[in-house]
Amino acid sequence: MADAAHLVEETRKTLQAVETRIRRHPYLDALEAGQVSEDDLRRFAGQQHHIITSDLRAMALVIAKADTAETREFFWGGIQAERMALEALQAFATALAMPVTELKAAEPIPGTFAYSAFVAWLALFGSCAEFAAAFLVNLEAWGGNCARMRQALKGRYQMQDENVVFFELFSSTPPDFQDRALGVIQEGLERGVEPQQIRRAARLLQGYELLYWDTLYQAVTGEPRRSAERESKH
């Protein structure tokens, strides 16, 4: 039987090239250079609103199918974190003179919402182990980018600490997050979830993460980015 820790580490190595593309994305370079307008930042906030509200529903579905108290508790922690992020997102929007009504009314962009569409698919058709592994692998890249955005928004855009709490929340994960996620994954492996299913879930979510940044960058520059497509062919 596969070991969850080994499987996740192996998966991370396989996806290293994609993670590097995410962490070195030109959207972040543009932000640090002050080339992302307030309208573009409002677009970021609006897309995140749709993603988070969708992910909250997806996590509720996962909790409903969980077989153990430990698994339910793990995903309940995720719901609490997403709720905090949703509140913090409103503070970021306020700094951009973006009222809550405008935040909610923002139209989802297919290339950014694809991430949450796959999360919802996982919640409906995947296992708890696949769901946990996908987020465990993905959160390092997302967290690293949030840390860069927080610094850029404070330094280049003169935002205050209270306006960038959203990015601070994702900049690091709780100390026990990985161990608890690995517990959910190991439980799934012991119940018959195939390792390839777990690898696939992580690979696809990481690919949709890259597509998210590509789509935002295209909106800033008007130049199409095809890195996600190129990566899918390797």
C-alpha positions as CSV (number, residue, x, y, z in Angstrom):
1,M,0.0,0.0,0.0
2,A,1.2,3.5,-0.9
3,D,2.4,5.8,1.9
4,A,0.6,9.2,1.8
5,A,3.7,11.3,2.7
6,H,5.8,9.6,0.0
7,L,3.0,9.9,-2.5
8,V,2.6,13.6,-1.9
9,E,6.3,14.3,-2.0
10,E,6.6,12.3,-5.3
11,T,3.7,14.3,-6.7
12,R,5.2,17.6,-5.7
13,K,8.4,16.7,-7.5
14,T,6.5,15.8,-10.6
15,L,4.7,19.2,-10.5
16,Q,7.8,21.2,-9.7
17,A,7.9,22.8,-13.2
18,V,4.3,24.0,-12.9
19,E,4.9,25.3,-9.4
20,T,7.9,27.3,-10.6
21,R,5.7,28.9,-13.4
22,I,3.1,29.9,-10.8
23,R,5.6,31.3,-8.3
24,R,7.5,33.3,-11.0
25,H,4.4,34.4,-12.8
26,P,4.7,37.7,-14.7
27,Y,1.5,38.9,-13.1
28,L,3.4,39.2,-9.8
29,D,6.3,40.9,-11.6
30,A,3.8,43.4,-13.0
31,L,2.3,44.0,-9.6
32,E,5.7,44.6,-8.0
33,A,6.5,47.1,-10.8
34,G,3.3,49.0,-10.1
35,Q,1.8,48.0,-13.6
36,V,-1.4,46.4,-12.3
37,S,-4.1,49.1,-12.1
38,E,-6.8,49.4,-9.4
39,D,-9.3,48.2,-12.0
40,D,-7.2,45.0,-12.4
41,L,-7.0,44.6,-8.6
42,R,-10.8,44.9,-8.4
43,R,-11.0,42.2,-11.0
44,F,-8.7,40.0,-8.8
45,A,-11.0,40.7,-5.8
46,G,-14.2,39.9,-7.8
47,Q,-12.8,36.6,-9.1
48,Q,-11.7,35.6,-5.6
49,H,-15.2,36.3,-4.2
50,H,-16.6,33.8,-6.7
51,I,-13.9,31.2,-6.0
52,I,-14.2,31.4,-2.2
53,T,-18.0,31.2,-2.1
54,S,-17.9,28.3,-4.5
55,D,-15.2,26.5,-2.5
56,L,-17.2,26.9,0.7
57,R,-20.1,25.0,-0.8
58,A,-17.6,22.4,-2.2
59,M,-16.1,21.8,1.3
60,A,-19.6,21.4,2.8
61,L,-20.2,18.6,0.2
62,V,-16.9,16.9,1.2
63,I,-17.8,17.0,4.9
64,A,-21.1,15.3,4.1
65,K,-19.3,12.4,2.5
66,A,-16.5,12.1,5.1
67,D,-16.4,8.7,6.9
68,T,-14.5,9.7,10.1
69,A,-14.6,12.5,12.7
70,E,-11.0,13.4,11.9
71,T,-11.7,13.9,8.2
72,R,-14.8,16.0,9.0
73,E,-12.8,18.1,11.5
74,F,-10.1,18.7,8.9
75,F,-12.5,20.0,6.3
76,W,-14.4,22.0,8.9
77,G,-11.2,23.8,9.6
78,G,-11.0,24.6,5.9
79,I,-14.5,26.1,5.9
80,Q,-13.6,28.3,8.9
81,A,-10.4,29.5,7.1
82,E,-12.4,30.2,3.9
83,R,-14.9,32.2,5.9
84,M,-12.2,34.3,7.4
85,A,-10.7,34.9,4.0
86,L,-14.1,36.0,2.6
87,E,-14.3,38.6,5.4
88,A,-10.7,39.7,4.7
89,L,-11.4,40.0,1.0
90,Q,-14.0,42.6,1.7
91,A,-11.4,44.7,3.6
92,F,-9.2,44.5,0.5
93,A,-12.1,45.5,-1.7
94,T,-12.8,48.5,0.6
95,A,-9.3,49.7,0.0
96,L,-10.0,49.7,-3.7
97,A,-13.3,51.7,-3.2
98,M,-15.2,48.5,-4.2
99,P,-18.5,48.1,-2.3
100,V,-19.7,44.6,-1.4
101,T,-22.5,44.9,-4.0
102,E,-19.9,45.4,-6.7
103,L,-17.7,42.6,-5.3
104,K,-20.7,40.2,-5.6
105,A,-21.8,41.5,-8.9
106,A,-18.4,40.9,-10.6
107,E,-18.8,38.5,-13.5
108,P,-16.7,35.3,-13.2
109,I,-14.1,34.8,-15.9
110,P,-13.9,31.3,-17.3
111,G,-10.1,31.0,-17.0
112,T,-10.2,32.0,-13.3
113,F,-13.3,30.2,-12.3
114,A,-12.1,27.0,-13.8
115,Y,-10.2,26.4,-10.6
116,S,-13.4,26.3,-8.5
117,A,-15.3,24.4,-11.2
118,F,-12.7,21.6,-10.7
119,V,-12.9,21.9,-6.9
120,A,-16.7,21.4,-7.1
121,W,-16.1,18.4,-9.4
122,L,-13.8,16.9,-6.9
123,A,-16.3,17.5,-4.1
124,L,-19.0,15.7,-6.1
125,F,-17.1,12.9,-7.8
126,G,-13.8,12.6,-6.0
127,S,-12.8,11.2,-2.7
128,C,-11.8,13.1,0.4
129,A,-8.3,11.9,-0.1
130,E,-8.1,13.4,-3.6
131,F,-9.6,16.7,-2.3
132,A,-7.1,16.9,0.5
133,A,-4.1,16.1,-1.6
134,A,-5.0,18.6,-4.3
135,F,-5.2,21.4,-1.8
136,L,-2.1,20.3,0.1
137,V,0.0,20.3,-3.0
138,N,-1.6,23.6,-4.3
139,L,-1.5,25.7,-1.2
140,E,2.3,26.2,-1.2
141,A,2.3,27.9,-4.5
142,W,-0.8,29.9,-3.8
143,G,0.5,30.9,-0.4
144,G,3.9,32.0,-1.8
145,N,2.1,34.2,-4.4
146,C,-0.1,35.7,-1.7
147,A,3.0,36.6,0.3
148,R,4.5,38.4,-2.7
149,M,1.2,40.2,-3.3
150,R,1.0,41.3,0.3
151,Q,4.5,42.9,0.1
152,A,3.8,44.5,-3.2
153,L,0.5,46.0,-2.2
154,K,2.0,47.4,1.0
155,G,5.2,48.7,-0.6
156,R,4.1,49.8,-4.1
157,Y,0.4,50.5,-3.5
158,Q,0.7,51.9,0.1
159,M,-2.0,49.6,1.4
160,Q,-2.3,49.3,5.2
161,D,-2.0,46.0,7.1
162,E,-5.8,45.8,7.7
163,N,-6.4,45.9,3.9
164,V,-4.0,43.0,3.0
165,V,-5.1,40.5,5.7
166,F,-6.6,38.3,3.0
167,F,-3.1,37.7,1.6
168,E,-1.6,37.3,5.0
169,L,-4.1,34.5,5.8
170,F,-2.9,32.4,2.9
171,S,0.8,33.3,3.2
172,S,1.4,30.3,5.6
173,T,-0.6,27.3,6.7
174,P,-1.2,26.1,10.2
175,P,1.7,24.0,11.6
176,D,-0.4,20.8,11.7
177,F,-2.1,21.3,8.4
178,Q,0.2,18.9,6.4
179,D,0.0,16.2,9.0
180,R,-3.7,16.3,9.2
181,A,-4.1,16.4,5.4
182,L,-1.7,13.4,5.1
183,G,-4.0,11.6,7.6
184,V,-7.0,12.1,5.3
185,I,-5.0,10.9,2.3
186,Q,-3.7,7.8,4.1
187,E,-7.2,6.9,5.2
188,G,-8.3,7.2,1.6
189,L,-5.5,5.0,0.4
190,E,-6.4,2.4,3.0
191,R,-10.0,2.4,1.8
192,G,-8.9,1.7,-1.8
193,V,-8.4,5.1,-3.4
194,E,-5.8,4.6,-6.2
195,P,-2.6,6.7,-5.9
196,Q,-3.0,7.7,-9.6
197,Q,-6.3,9.3,-8.7
198,I,-4.6,11.4,-6.1
199,R,-1.8,12.4,-8.4
200,R,-4.3,13.4,-11.1
201,A,-6.3,15.6,-8.7
202,A,-3.2,17.5,-7.6
203,R,-1.9,17.8,-11.2
204,L,-5.2,19.2,-12.5
205,L,-5.7,21.6,-9.6
206,Q,-2.2,22.9,-10.0
207,G,-2.8,23.4,-13.7
208,Y,-6.0,25.3,-13.0
209,E,-4.0,27.5,-10.6
210,L,-1.6,28.4,-13.4
211,L,-4.5,29.1,-15.7
212,Y,-5.9,31.5,-13.0
213,W,-2.7,33.6,-13.1
214,D,-2.4,33.4,-16.9
215,T,-6.0,34.7,-17.2
216,L,-5.4,37.6,-14.9
217,Y,-2.2,38.5,-16.6
218,Q,-3.9,38.4,-20.0
219,A,-6.5,40.8,-18.6
220,V,-3.8,43.2,-17.5
221,T,-1.7,43.2,-20.7
222,G,-4.1,42.0,-23.4
223,E,-1.5,39.4,-24.3
224,P,-2.5,35.8,-24.2
225,R,-0.5,33.4,-22.0
226,R,-0.4,29.8,-23.1
227,S,1.9,28.4,-20.4
228,A,-0.9,26.2,-19.0
229,E,-1.6,24.7,-22.4
230,R,2.1,24.1,-23.1
231,E,2.5,22.4,-19.7
232,S,-0.5,20.1,-20.3
233,K,1.3,18.7,-23.3
234,H,4.4,17.5,-21.3
